[in-house]
């Protein structure tokens, strides 16, 4: 058990922010997440976060995954009430962190996310993992499923994936998995690329357009200036920033700002 404190960390907000689909609430203030081949339970009591894992696992997996060593206070305080809408959004979702997730899992997750809602995305990914992922157990004997490997999904047929309720996305997943299996896109190389190079490379994969590529760059490759634009963000930009969003003001962390906006609009903050 590892205890950490932070005034800008909310498990609930991270879970519901639309960037991670294998984090679930198991009871009040307690959540479970499957990532990096590991299963973690964590809970929060005000500013104290309790990670139910060893010190070694926390240091090598979860500290980086939750971006725990980044000072989000500086990003929050950079937004003043001169921009009334953005100030409200940031204050509303100031417990959000940008997770540093596995690149393969995020590629498939955000292909699935297209024209989909969060609840259904979670269910689709859960079914995919139970069907094609490796069965694992925690030290306490709790069963969980790892995310399917590239080979597992490359060997699946489009018809088999449709049985996981993936619809037209099944074709994209099969094609993308086979492209990566053939080394047409090298996942490790993506981690060393600039944002523009990574984005361009990702868009060579089946089913990945600009928005999905940007989500992958932000939520896995940790290019924090990436600003994905979906229907929520586009609506906000049109309503509150018809003359253009002040990207230069938040240079280097526009992606974090984007998450505050997305979460605020998702939760109906101004309605």
SEFIZA-878929 format. One record per residue (C-alpha): x, y, z; residue number from 1. Coordinates in steps of 0.25 Angstrom, whole numbers, always signed. Example, Ala and Ser with C-alpha at 12.3 -4.5 7.8 and 13.67 -1.06 7.14 Angstrom:
SEFIZA-878929
<balum <+49; -18; +31>; 1>
<balum <+55; -4; +29>; 2>
***
This chain:
SEFIZA-878929
<balum <+0; +0; +0>; 1>
<balum <+6; +13; -4>; 2>
<balum <+0; +27; +0>; 3>
<balum <+2; +40; -7>; 4>
<balum <-5; +53; -6>; 5>
<balum <-9; +63; -17>; 6>
<balum <-18; +75; -17>; 7>
<balum <-20; +73; -32>; 8>
<balum <-23; +59; -34>; 9>
<balum <-37; +52; -35>; 10>
<balum <-39; +38; -38>; 11>
<balum <-53; +40; -41>; 12>
<balum <-50; +51; -51>; 13>
<balum <-39; +44; -58>; 14>
<balum <-48; +31; -59>; 15>
<balum <-59; +39; -65>; 16>
<balum <-50; +49; -74>; 17>
<balum <-51; +40; -87>; 18>
<balum <-37; +36; -88>; 19>
<balum <-36; +23; -81>; 20>
<balum <-47; +12; -83>; 21>
<balum <-41; +1; -74>; 22>
<balum <-43; +9; -61>; 23>
<balum <-56; +6; -53>; 24>
<balum <-62; +10; -40>; 25>
<balum <-63; -2; -30>; 26>
<balum <-69; +5; -18>; 27>
<balum <-70; +20; -13>; 28>
<balum <-56; +26; -15>; 29>
<balum <-50; +13; -19>; 30>
<balum <-46; +10; -34>; 31>
<balum <-39; -2; -41>; 32>
<balum <-31; +0; -54>; 33>
<balum <-24; -10; -63>; 34>
<balum <-12; -5; -70>; 35>
<balum <+2; -9; -74>; 36>
<balum <-2; -23; -72>; 37>
<balum <-5; -20; -57>; 38>
<balum <-17; -19; -48>; 39>
<balum <-18; -8; -38>; 40>
<balum <-28; -3; -28>; 41>
<balum <-27; +11; -23>; 42>
<balum <-35; +19; -14>; 43>
<balum <-36; +34; -10>; 44>
<balum <-39; +41; +3>; 45>
<balum <-39; +56; +0>; 46>
<balum <-25; +59; -4>; 47>
<balum <-19; +46; +0>; 48>
<balum <-18; +35; -11>; 49>
<balum <-16; +20; -7>; 50>
<balum <-10; +11; -17>; 51>
<balum <-11; -4; -14>; 52>
<balum <+2; -9; -19>; 53>
<balum <+16; -10; -16>; 54>
<balum <+26; +2; -15>; 55>
<balum <+34; -5; -27>; 56>
<balum <+21; -6; -35>; 57>
<balum <+17; +8; -32>; 58>
<balum <+30; +14; -36>; 59>
<balum <+32; +6; -49>; 60>
<balum <+17; +6; -54>; 61>
<balum <+7; +15; -47>; 62>
<balum <+15; +28; -44>; 63>
<balum <+18; +30; -58>; 64>
<balum <+4; +25; -63>; 65>
<balum <-3; +35; -54>; 66>
<balum <+7; +46; -58>; 67>
<balum <+9; +48; -43>; 68>
<balum <+22; +56; -43>; 69>
<balum <+16; +67; -52>; 70>
<balum <+12; +79; -45>; 71>
<balum <-2; +82; -50>; 72>
<balum <-4; +94; -41>; 73>
<balum <+4; +102; -51>; 74>
<balum <-5; +99; -62>; 75>
<balum <-18; +102; -54>; 76>
<balum <-13; +115; -49>; 77>
<balum <-9; +120; -63>; 78>
<balum <-24; +121; -66>; 79>
<balum <-30; +134; -60>; 80>
<balum <-44; +138; -59>; 81>
<balum <-41; +148; -70>; 82>
<balum <-46; +136; -79>; 83>
<balum <-58; +133; -71>; 84>
<balum <-62; +120; -79>; 85>
<balum <-49; +114; -78>; 86>
<balum <-47; +118; -63>; 87>
<balum <-60; +111; -60>; 88>
<balum <-56; +98; -68>; 89>
<balum <-42; +97; -61>; 90>
<balum <-47; +99; -47>; 91>
<balum <-58; +89; -50>; 92>
<balum <-48; +78; -55>; 93>
<balum <-35; +82; -48>; 94>
<balum <-33; +67; -43>; 95>
<balum <-31; +62; -57>; 96>
<balum <-17; +57; -61>; 97>
<balum <-13; +53; -74>; 98>
<balum <-10; +38; -73>; 99>
<balum <+2; +32; -80>; 100>
<balum <-4; +19; -86>; 101>
<balum <+1; +8; -95>; 102>
<balum <+2; +12; -109>; 103>
<balum <-4; -1; -115>; 104>
<balum <-16; -1; -106>; 105>
<balum <-19; +14; -108>; 106>
<balum <-18; +12; -124>; 107>
<balum <-29; +1; -123>; 108>
<balum <-37; +8; -112>; 109>
<balum <-38; +21; -120>; 110>
<balum <-42; +14; -133>; 111>
<balum <-53; +8; -125>; 112>
<balum <-57; +21; -119>; 113>
<balum <-61; +27; -133>; 114>
<balum <-76; +31; -133>; 115>
<balum <-77; +24; -120>; 116>
<balum <-81; +28; -105>; 117>
<balum <-72; +25; -93>; 118>
<balum <-81; +14; -87>; 119>
<balum <-82; +6; -100>; 120>
<balum <-67; +8; -103>; 121>
<balum <-64; +2; -89>; 122>
<balum <-73; -10; -92>; 123>
<balum <-67; -13; -105>; 124>
<balum <-53; -12; -100>; 125>
<balum <-57; -21; -88>; 126>
<balum <-62; -31; -98>; 127>
<balum <-50; -30; -107>; 128>
<balum <-41; -33; -95>; 129>
<balum <-49; -45; -90>; 130>
<balum <-49; -51; -103>; 131>
<balum <-35; -48; -108>; 132>
<balum <-27; -44; -96>; 133>
<balum <-18; -53; -87>; 134>
<balum <-25; -57; -74>; 135>
<balum <-17; -53; -62>; 136>
<balum <-19; -53; -47>; 137>
<balum <-14; -44; -36>; 138>
<balum <-7; -49; -24>; 139>
<balum <-20; -49; -17>; 140>
<balum <-26; -58; -27>; 141>
<balum <-34; -47; -35>; 142>
<balum <-36; -50; -49>; 143>
<balum <-34; -40; -60>; 144>
<balum <-31; -39; -75>; 145>
<balum <-19; -33; -81>; 146>
<balum <-21; -25; -94>; 147>
<balum <-20; -33; -106>; 148>
<balum <-7; -34; -113>; 149>
<balum <-4; -29; -127>; 150>
<balum <-3; -44; -132>; 151>
<balum <-16; -47; -125>; 152>
<balum <-24; -37; -133>; 153>
<balum <-17; -39; -146>; 154>
<balum <-21; -53; -146>; 155>
<balum <-35; -50; -143>; 156>
<balum <-45; -48; -154>; 157>
<balum <-54; -37; -157>; 158>
<balum <-66; -45; -154>; 159>
<balum <-61; -50; -141>; 160>
<balum <-58; -36; -137>; 161>
<balum <-72; -32; -141>; 162>
<balum <-77; -42; -131>; 163>
<balum <-71; -33; -120>; 164>
<balum <-80; -22; -125>; 165>
<balum <-69; -14; -132>; 166>
<balum <-77; -12; -144>; 167>
<balum <-70; -5; -156>; 168>
<balum <-58; -3; -147>; 169>
<balum <-55; -18; -148>; 170>
<balum <-49; -16; -162>; 171>
<balum <-40; -4; -157>; 172>
<balum <-35; -12; -145>; 173>
<balum <-32; -25; -154>; 174>
<balum <-24; -16; -164>; 175>
<balum <-17; -8; -153>; 176>
<balum <-13; -20; -145>; 177>
<balum <-7; -26; -158>; 178>
<balum <+0; -13; -162>; 179>
<balum <+7; -13; -149>; 180>
<balum <+10; -28; -149>; 181>
<balum <+17; -26; -163>; 182>
<balum <+25; -15; -157>; 183>
<balum <+19; -4; -166>; 184>
<balum <+18; +4; -154>; 185>
<balum <+27; +2; -142>; 186>
<balum <+21; +5; -129>; 187>
<balum <+34; +7; -122>; 188>
<balum <+39; +17; -132>; 189>
<balum <+26; +25; -130>; 190>
<balum <+31; +28; -116>; 191>
<balum <+43; +35; -121>; 192>
<balum <+36; +44; -132>; 193>
<balum <+32; +58; -131>; 194>
<balum <+17; +61; -130>; 195>
<balum <+16; +64; -145>; 196>
<balum <+24; +52; -149>; 197>
<balum <+16; +43; -140>; 198>
<balum <+3; +48; -144>; 199>
<balum <+6; +46; -159>; 200>
<balum <+11; +32; -157>; 201>
<balum <-2; +28; -149>; 202>
<balum <-11; +33; -160>; 203>
<balum <-5; +23; -169>; 204>
<balum <-12; +12; -161>; 205>
<balum <-26; +8; -164>; 206>
<balum <-37; +16; -158>; 207>
<balum <-28; +27; -152>; 208>
<balum <-31; +41; -156>; 209>
<balum <-27; +54; -150>; 210>
<balum <-35; +54; -137>; 211>
<balum <-32; +39; -133>; 212>
<balum <-17; +42; -137>; 213>
<balum <-17; +54; -128>; 214>
<balum <-24; +46; -116>; 215>
<balum <-13; +35; -118>; 216>
<balum <-2; +46; -117>; 217>
<balum <-8; +52; -105>; 218>
<balum <-12; +40; -97>; 219>
<balum <+0; +31; -100>; 220>
<balum <+11; +38; -106>; 221>
<balum <+9; +50; -96>; 222>
<balum <+10; +61; -106>; 223>
<balum <+4; +71; -96>; 224>
<balum <+2; +82; -106>; 225>
<balum <-7; +73; -115>; 226>
<balum <-22; +78; -116>; 227>
<balum <-31; +68; -121>; 228>
<balum <-44; +74; -127>; 229>
<balum <-57; +65; -125>; 230>
<balum <-71; +69; -125>; 231>
<balum <-71; +74; -111>; 232>
<balum <-58; +83; -113>; 233>
<balum <-63; +88; -127>; 234>
<balum <-76; +93; -121>; 235>
<balum <-69; +100; -110>; 236>
<balum <-59; +107; -120>; 237>
<balum <-71; +111; -128>; 238>
<balum <-79; +117; -116>; 239>
<balum <-68; +123; -108>; 240>
<balum <-56; +125; -117>; 241>
<balum <-62; +129; -131>; 242>
<balum <-49; +138; -133>; 243>
<balum <-40; +126; -130>; 244>
<balum <-35; +119; -117>; 245>
<balum <-23; +125; -110>; 246>
<balum <-13; +114; -113>; 247>
<balum <-1; +122; -111>; 248>
<balum <-5; +126; -97>; 249>
<balum <-4; +111; -93>; 250>
<balum <+7; +107; -102>; 251>
<balum <+13; +93; -97>; 252>
<balum <+1; +89; -90>; 253>
<balum <-11; +91; -99>; 254>
<balum <-15; +77; -98>; 255>
<balum <-17; +78; -83>; 256>
<balum <-26; +90; -85>; 257>
<balum <-34; +82; -96>; 258>
<balum <-37; +72; -85>; 259>
<balum <-42; +82; -75>; 260>
<balum <-51; +87; -87>; 261>
<balum <-56; +73; -91>; 262>
<balum <-59; +69; -77>; 263>
<balum <-67; +81; -74>; 264>
<balum <-75; +80; -86>; 265>
<balum <-77; +65; -85>; 266>
<balum <-83; +67; -71>; 267>
<balum <-92; +79; -75>; 268>
<balum <-84; +89; -68>; 269>
<balum <-90; +102; -74>; 270>
<balum <-104; +96; -76>; 271>
***
